[in-house]
Amino acid sequence: MKLFLIRHPKPEVAKGLCYGQSDVPLTTNWQLSSQPLKKSLTNQLQGKTSFYHSPLTRTALLANYISDDGSTPVDALKELDFADWDGLLWNDIAKSEIDLWAENIVNSAPYNGESLQDLADRVWCWWLTIQNSSDDNCVLVTHSGVIKVLVSLLCCWPLEECHRIDVGFCSLTELSIQQNSVMLKRLGAGDWLLN
């Protein structure tokens, strides 16, 4: 199976906003910036394909735009829950709280939301329910945190290092999964624009 992980387009938010599970709108030109992705993906999807997306608007709109037959919303694909920090500018969050989080980024949640491990557990439990699907392709339209965590888990990379993965807006990460073998073909790339 080919697994395509797609991050939502750029949202219309203040620069530096922590927006985790907040349902923020997309920029007005999001479809225009998503056209090359849709075209490239359409050319790559051969055979039976399933589409899944986070139920947040910024992912649901893109998922339904790139899928001809619609996409299934999945709560497990929501972004990390930042709770108390959600809706704040990162610069307005106490440095001591951010430092506390950084000391144990996997298990700490000083913002009273989910830890990175909580997110990983949520995503992995859902992934286990579909990983043995007979589909040729699986497309997930989701968020940066979910993509970083799932790639780390599938590739057996340390979860505490997943923040090093760069996942841009409308980026495409592609993996090939055959039984117990995982091959990373493309990581958070916009190189699909060249295809």
N, C-alpha and C positions, 0 to 999 in steps of 0.2 A: 504494500500500500504506500502511496505517496501521501505525505502529510504536509499540508500547507498552513502555516501560521501567519495570519495577516493582522497587523495592527490597524486600528481605526484611523481615519483622516484627522487632521489637526482640528481641535475643538476651538470654539470662540470663547476663550477665557483670558483673564488677565495674565500677563507674563509672570511666571514664578508661582502660580496657584497650585496648591495641593488639592487635587480633585478626585482621587480614588474612585469611590462608588457614587459620587455625585453625578446626576444625569445632566451633563452639560451639552449645549448645542454644538453643532459643527459650524465651521466657517461657511459663508454663503456660496463659495465656489468649490465645495468639496467634491461634487460630481465631476467637474472638469479635471481636477487633480487626480481623480480616481479612474478616469477613462483608460490610461495606458495599463494600469493594473488589471482592469477588467478584460481588456483585449488580450493581454499576455496570458492571463489565467485561462481564458476560454480556449486559447490555442494549446495549452498544456494538458487540459483535462480530457483524457481519453478513458472511456469506460464508465462504470458506475461511480457516482460521486455523491457524497453526503456533505451538506453544509450545516455548520453549527455556529452560534454566535452568543456572546454575552447579551442579556436583555437590555442593557443600557442603550439609549438612543444612538450614541455615536458609533456603536458597532452594528446595531440592528439595521440602520439605514444603509451602511456599506454592504452588509451581508445580503440584503435583499436586492441591492443594486447589481451586485456581481453574480448572483445566482438566478438562473432562469426559472427554476422550480421552487424557489423560496428556501428559507433557512430555518433551522430549529433553534429557539432560544434555550440557553442552558445557564442556570444560575451559577454553576460551578466555574463558569468562564468570566465572571465579574472580576474587576480589578481588586487589588488589596483594599481592605476596609481600613481606612485611616481614622475613622471615628472622630475624635476630638480635633484632629488636624484638618479634616476634610473641609474645604472651603476657605482655609487660611492661606495667606502667602507664606512660602517657606521662610522668607526673611522675618516674618512675624512670630515664628515658632521659636521658643526659647532654645538657645544653643545648647544648654545643659540637657534638654530633652532629646535633641537630635544626637548629641554625643552619647547619651545613655543607650539610645537605639543602636548606634553604630558599634558600640562595644559588644553587642550580641545580636547582630542583625537578623539571625535566623530565628531566635526564640523570644526576643524582646518585642514589646508593644507598648511603649510608654504613652501612646495616644489612645489607649483603651479600645483598640480595634484588634485586627488580626495580626499575628506575627507572620513572618515569611514562611515558617513551618506550617502554620495553619493554612495559608494559601496553597502551599505545596500539597498538603494532605487533601484539601478540597479538590484541587485539580487532578491529582493522581487517582483518587477514588473514582472520579468520573471517567478518566481516561481508561481505567481498567474495564469499564463496562462496554467500551466500544473498540478497544484495541484489536480484537480478533474478528472484526467485521469483515465481510466478504467484499467490501467496497474496494475499488481500485484507487480511489482518491478520497481524502477527508480534508475538508477546508474548515478551519476555525478562524473566525473573525473575532478578535478579542483585544486585550490590552497588553501593554509593555510588561507588567509584572507577571502576568500569566504566561506569556511567551518565554520570558527569561527563566522562569521556574520549570516549565515543561521541557524546554531544551536541556536544562541542567539535569533534570531527572532522567530523560531519555538517553542522554549521552554520558551519564554517570559522572557528571562534573560536580564539584563541591557547591552546595547550595549557597554557602556564604560568599561565593565569588560570582553569583549570577548577576550582580549589579554591574559587572564589567561588560556584559553583553549590550551592545548598542542596537536598539530597535527603534527606528525612526517611524514617523507617521506614514501610513500606507505602505509600510515595508513588508516584504515577503520573506519568510523563513521556510525552507523546504527540507524535509527529511524523507528518506526512503526507509521503510520498515518492512523487513522480511523475517517472520518468525521472531527469533531473539536477537536479530541483527539490526542495528540502527546506523544509517549513514547520513551524516549532515551534508546536504548538497549546497545550501545557500543559507547564510545567517543574517537576518535583519537587513537584507539588501534591497536597494532600489535598482539593481542592475537589470531587473526585468524590463526596465524602460528601453534597454538596448535590444531586446529579443524581437 
